[in-house]
Amino acid sequence: MTDPIRSLDDLAPGMAWDLGTLTLSLEEVVAFASKYDPQYFHLDAETAKESIFGELVASGLHTLSAVFGRVMGSGLLSQVSLGGNQIDTKWPAPLRPGEEIAIRTEVVEVRPSRTGRSLGIAKLRHTARRLSDNVIVLDALGTHFLRR
């Protein structure tokens, strides 16, 4: 568990937190894809050989969900989160089942509410990097509404 942020005002661009690692198993990858992203390269190793990936890979949506679950489950935003309205997401490289990834969150921008309310906006970059080769598999810039 990470020490929670107490207020938007405690944040400054450049601050960052390493939130541990995670691995998506083959069973998890196929189960998620079966329900939410049923594309052949997420479901069947044999037919995935014919894809642009050449092998079965995790859904980017699964990667995003798992990383965001780690961020929220870490406790980092537990006392200040009021939701959000945008996540700009890139998947620069595929994630294969069984590959371990490291999760990092970094503050990009902080601004208090213009209405004088006791909240503000933080743009946080959430990244996942494969440990085996240090390649980024997820780069997501989220707009978070946080308490002040």
SERO-4910 file (N, C-alpha, C, O; in steps of 0.05 Angstrom, whole numbers):
BEGIN
 pado doro    nc1    nc2    nc3   cac1   cac2   cac3    cc1    cc2    cc3    oc1    oc2    oc3
  Met    A     17    -24      0      0      0      0     18     25      0     38     26     14
  Thr    A     11     44    -16     25     69    -18     12     90      0    -12     90      3
  Asp    A     28    107     12     17    129     28     -2    145     11      6    154    -11
  Pro    A    -26    150     20    -45    165      4    -39    195      2    -28    207     21
  Ile    A    -46    206    -21    -44    235    -25    -66    247     -7    -89    236     -7
  Arg    A    -61    268      7    -81    280     24    -97    303     11   -119    309     19
  Ser    A    -85    315    -10    -98    338    -23    -85    342    -50    -61    337    -54
  Leu    A   -100    352    -69    -89    361    -94    -66    379    -90    -47    379   -106
  Asp    A    -67    396    -70    -46    416    -65    -19    403    -57      1    417    -57
  Asp    A    -19    378    -51      6    364    -44     21    355    -69     43    344    -67
  Leu    A      9    358    -92     21    348   -117     35    370   -132     28    394   -131
  Ala    A     56    362   -146     71    380   -164     81    363   -188     88    340   -185
  Pro    A     82    376   -211     92    362   -234    120    349   -229    137    362   -216
  Gly    A    123    325   -238    148    311   -235    148    290   -212    164    272   -211
  Met    A    129    294   -193    127    274   -172    119    247   -184    103    246   -204
  Ala    A    129    225   -173    123    199   -185    123    177   -164    136    180   -143
  Trp    A    109    156   -169    106    133   -151    109    107   -167     96    104   -188
  Asp    A    126     89   -158    128     62   -169    108     45   -153    109     43   -129
  Leu    A     90     32   -168     67     18   -155     69    -12   -158     49    -26   -158
  Gly    A     93    -22   -161     97    -51   -161     95    -63   -189     95    -48   -209
  Thr    A     92    -89   -190     91   -103   -215     66   -121   -216     53   -126   -196
  Leu    A     60   -129   -240     38   -149   -244     43   -165   -269     58   -156   -287
  Thr    A     30   -187   -271     32   -205   -293      4   -215   -300    -11   -222   -282
  Leu    A     -3   -215   -325    -28   -226   -334    -24   -254   -346     -9   -257   -365
  Ser    A    -37   -273   -333    -33   -301   -342    -48   -306   -368    -66   -290   -376
  Leu    A    -42   -327   -382    -55   -335   -406    -85   -338   -401   -102   -329   -417
  Glu    A    -92   -350   -379   -121   -354   -372   -135   -327   -369   -158   -324   -378
  Glu    A   -122   -308   -355   -134   -282   -351   -137   -267   -378   -158   -254   -383
  Val    A   -117   -269   -395   -117   -255   -421   -140   -265   -438   -155   -250   -449
  Val    A   -143   -292   -440   -164   -304   -456   -192   -298   -444   -211   -293   -458
  Ala    A   -194   -300   -417   -220   -294   -404   -229   -266   -409   -252   -261   -416
  Phe    A   -211   -246   -406   -218   -218   -410   -226   -214   -439   -247   -202   -445
  Ala    A   -209   -224   -458   -215   -220   -486   -241   -234   -494   -256   -223   -510
  Ser    A   -247   -257   -483   -272   -271   -490   -296   -254   -483   -316   -254   -498
  Lys    A   -294   -239   -461   -317   -223   -452   -317   -195   -464   -338   -184   -471
  Tyr    A   -294   -182   -466   -293   -153   -472   -278   -145   -498   -283   -123   -508
  Asp    A   -262   -163   -509   -246   -155   -533   -241   -181   -549   -218   -189   -552
  Pro    A   -262   -193   -560   -259   -219   -573   -246   -219   -601   -259   -225   -621
  Gln    A   -221   -210   -602   -206   -211   -627   -188   -235   -626   -177   -243   -605
  Tyr    A   -185   -248   -649   -171   -274   -651   -143   -274   -639   -134   -294   -629
  Phe    A   -129   -251   -641   -101   -250   -631   -100   -248   -601    -78   -249   -589
  His    A   -123   -245   -588   -124   -246   -558   -135   -272   -548   -134   -278   -524
  Leu    A   -146   -289   -566   -161   -312   -558   -148   -339   -565   -151   -358   -550
  Asp    A   -134   -341   -588   -124   -367   -597    -95   -364   -607    -89   -350   -626
  Ala    A    -78   -379   -593    -49   -377   -599    -43   -386   -628    -25   -374   -641
  Glu    A    -57   -405   -638    -52   -415   -665    -59   -395   -686    -43   -388   -704
  Thr    A    -84   -384   -685    -92   -365   -705    -78   -338   -701    -75   -322   -720
  Ala    A    -69   -332   -677    -55   -307   -671    -29   -306   -686    -18   -284   -691
  Lys    A    -18   -329   -695      7   -329   -710      4   -314   -737     23   -305   -748
  Glu    A    -21   -312   -746    -27   -299   -772    -31   -269   -768    -36   -254   -788
  Ser    A    -31   -259   -744    -36   -231   -738    -11   -214   -741     11   -225   -746
  Ile    A    -14   -188   -739      9   -170   -740     28   -175   -717     52   -167   -718
  Phe    A     18   -188   -695     35   -193   -672     51   -219   -675     72   -222   -663
  Gly    A     40   -238   -691     53   -264   -694     49   -283   -671     61   -304   -671
  Glu    A     34   -274   -652     30   -291   -628      6   -279   -612     -3   -257   -618
  Leu    A     -3   -294   -593    -25   -285   -576    -15   -263   -557      7   -265   -545
  Val    A    -30   -241   -555    -23   -218   -538    -47   -210   -522    -70   -215   -529
  Ala    A    -41   -196   -500    -63   -186   -483    -77   -163   -497    -64   -147   -512
  Ser    A   -102   -160   -492   -117   -137   -501   -106   -112   -488    -99   -112   -464
  Gly    A   -103    -90   -504    -94    -65   -492   -114    -55   -471   -106    -43   -451
  Leu    A   -140    -61   -475   -160    -53   -455   -156    -68   -429   -160    -57   -408
  His    A   -147    -93   -431   -141   -109   -407   -117    -98   -393   -117    -95   -368
  Thr    A    -96    -91   -408    -73    -79   -396    -80    -53   -382    -71    -48   -360
  Leu    A    -95    -36   -395   -104    -10   -383   -120    -16   -358   -115     -3   -337
  Ser    A   -139    -34   -359   -155    -40   -335   -138    -51   -312   -142    -43   -289
  Ala    A   -120    -69   -318   -103    -80   -297    -85    -58   -284    -82    -58   -260
  Val    A    -74    -41   -301    -57    -20   -291    -73      0   -274    -65      7   -252
  Phe    A    -96      8   -285   -113     27   -270   -123     14   -244   -125     28   -223
  Gly    A   -129    -12   -244   -136    -26   -220   -114    -25   -199   -119    -22   -175
  Arg    A    -89    -27   -208    -66    -26   -190    -64      2   -179    -59      6   -155
  Val    A    -67     23   -196    -65     50   -186    -86     55   -165    -80     66   -143
  Met    A   -111     49   -171   -132     54   -152   -130     36   -127   -135     45   -105
  Gly    A   -121     11   -130   -118     -7   -108    -94     -1    -90    -92    -11    -68
  Ser    A    -76     16   -100    -51     22    -85    -57     40    -61    -41     41    -42
  Gly    A    -80     54    -61    -87     72    -40    -77    101    -45    -84    119    -31
  Leu    A    -61    104    -66    -49    130    -72    -70    152    -74    -67    174    -64
  Leu    A    -93    147    -87   -114    167    -92   -138    163    -75   -158    176    -79
  Ser    A   -137    144    -56   -161    136    -41   -175    158    -26   -199    157    -22
  Gln    A   -160    178    -16   -172    199      0   -180    224    -16   -193    242     -6
  Val    A   -172    225    -42   -176    249    -58   -191    245    -84   -200    264    -96
  Ser    A   -194    220    -93   -206    216   -119   -235    222   -120   -251    213   -103
  Leu    A   -243    238   -140   -271    245   -145   -279    236   -173   -300    243   -183
  Gly    A   -263    219   -186   -268    210   -213   -250    223   -233   -229    234   -226
  Gly    A   -259    222   -258   -243    234   -279   -260    234   -305   -283    224   -305
  Asn    A   -249    246   -326   -265    247   -350   -250    241   -376   -261    243   -397
  Gln    A   -225    232   -373   -210    227   -398   -185    210   -392   -172    214   -371
  Ile    A   -179    191   -410   -154    177   -409   -144    174   -438   -156    160   -454
  Asp    A   -123    188   -444   -110    186   -471    -90    164   -469    -71    165   -454
  Thr    A    -95    143   -485    -80    118   -482    -65    110   -507    -75    112   -530
  Lys    A    -40    101   -503    -24     90   -524    -13     63   -515     -7     58   -492
  Trp    A    -12     44   -534      0     18   -529     24     15   -549     21      4   -570
  Pro    A     47     25   -541     70     25   -560     81     -2   -567     94     -5   -587
  Ala    A     76    -22   -550     85    -49   -555     66    -69   -542     52    -62   -523
  Pro    A     65    -93   -552     46   -113   -541     55   -124   -515     79   -124   -508
  Leu    A     36   -134   -500     42   -149   -475     33   -177   -479     10   -183   -487
  Arg    A     52   -195   -475     46   -224   -478     38   -236   -451     47   -226   -430
  Pro    A     21   -256   -451     14   -269   -426     40   -278   -411     59   -289   -424
  Gly    A     40   -275   -385     63   -283   -369     85   -263   -367    104   -268   -351
  Glu    A     84   -241   -382    106   -221   -379    100   -203   -356     77   -193   -352
  Glu    A    120   -198   -339    117   -180   -316    121   -151   -325    140   -145   -339
  Ile    A    103   -134   -315    106   -106   -321    107    -90   -295     96    -97   -274
  Ala    A    122    -67   -296    124    -49   -273    106    -25   -278    105    -15   -300
  Ile    A     92    -17   -257     72      5   -259     84     30   -246     95     29   -225
  Arg    A     80     52   -260     90     78   -250     69    100   -255     57    100   -277
  Thr    A     65    117   -236     47    140   -239     63    166   -234     78    168   -215
  Glu    A     60    185   -253     75    210   -251     56    233   -255     38    233   -271
  Val    A     60    255   -239     44    279   -241     54    295   -265     78    302   -266
  Val    A     36    302   -283     43    318   -307     34    347   -303     48    365   -310
  Glu    A     10    350   -292     -1    377   -289    -20    377   -265    -33    357   -259
  Val    A    -22    400   -252    -40    404   -229    -52    432   -232    -38    452   -235
  Arg    A    -79    433   -230    -92    459   -230   -117    459   -212   -133    441   -214
  Pro    A   -119    479   -195   -143    482   -178   -167    488   -195   -164    498   -217
  Ser    A   -190    483   -184   -215    490   -198   -217    519   -202   -210    535   -185
  Arg    A   -226    527   -225   -230    556   -232   -255    567   -218   -259    591   -217
  Thr    A   -272    549   -209   -298    558   -197   -295    563   -167   -315    572   -154
  Gly    A   -272    558   -156   -268    563   -127   -277    539   -110   -274    540    -86
  Arg    A   -286    518   -123   -294    494   -108   -269    480    -96   -247    486   -105
  Ser    A   -273    463    -76   -251    451    -63   -242    425    -77   -241    403    -66
  Leu    A   -236    429   -103   -226    407   -119   -208    418   -141   -206    443   -144
  Gly    A   -196    401   -156   -179    410   -178   -175    387   -197   -185    365   -193
  Ile    A   -158    392   -216   -152    372   -237   -123    365   -236   -106    383   -235
  Ala    A   -117    340   -237    -89    330   -239    -88    313   -264   -104    295   -268
  Lys    A    -68    318   -281    -63    300   -303    -40    282   -294    -18    291   -287
  Leu    A    -47    256   -293    -28    236   -284    -22    216   -306    -40    207   -320
  Arg    A      4    211   -311     12    192   -331     17    165   -317     33    163   -298
  His    A      3    145   -327      6    118   -317     20    101   -338     10     99   -361
  Thr    A     43     90   -331     58     74   -351     62     46   -340     63     41   -316
  Ala    A     64     27   -359     72      0   -353     95     -8   -372     94     -3   -396
  Arg    A    116    -19   -359    140    -25   -374    147    -54   -369    147    -64   -347
  Arg    A    152    -69   -391    160    -97   -389    187    -98   -374    206    -84   -381
  Leu    A    189   -115   -354    214   -118   -340    236   -132   -356    259   -126   -353
  Ser    A    227   -150   -374    247   -165   -389    264   -148   -408    288   -155   -412
  Asp    A    253   -127   -419    268   -110   -438    264    -80   -434    275    -64   -450
  Asn    A    250    -72   -413    246    -44   -406    229    -29   -427    230     -4   -428
  Val    A    214    -43   -443    197    -30   -464    170    -23   -452    158    -39   -437
  Ile    A    161      1   -458    134     10   -449    112     -4   -465    113     -4   -490
  Val    A     93    -16   -451     70    -28   -464     44    -12   -460     24    -18   -473
  Leu    A     45      7   -442     22     24   -437     31     52   -429     49     55   -412
  Asp    A     20     72   -441     25    100   -434     -2    114   -434    -14    120   -455
  Ala    A    -13    119   -410    -40    130   -407    -39    156   -391    -30    156   -368
  Leu    A    -49    177   -403    -50    203   -390    -79    207   -381    -97    212   -398
  Gly    A    -83    206   -355   -110    209   -344   -115    236   -332    -98    248   -320
  Thr    A   -140    246   -336   -149    271   -324   -165    263   -299   -187    252   -302
  His    A   -155    269   -276   -167    261   -250   -178    286   -236   -164    306   -234
  Phe    A   -202    284   -225   -213    304   -207   -206    296   -179   -213    274   -170
  Leu    A   -192    314   -164   -183    308   -138   -191    329   -118   -193    353   -124
  Arg    A   -196    321    -93   -203    339    -71   -179    356    -64   -156    348    -67
  Arg    A   -185    381    -54   -164    398    -44   -165    398    -14   -149    412     -1
***
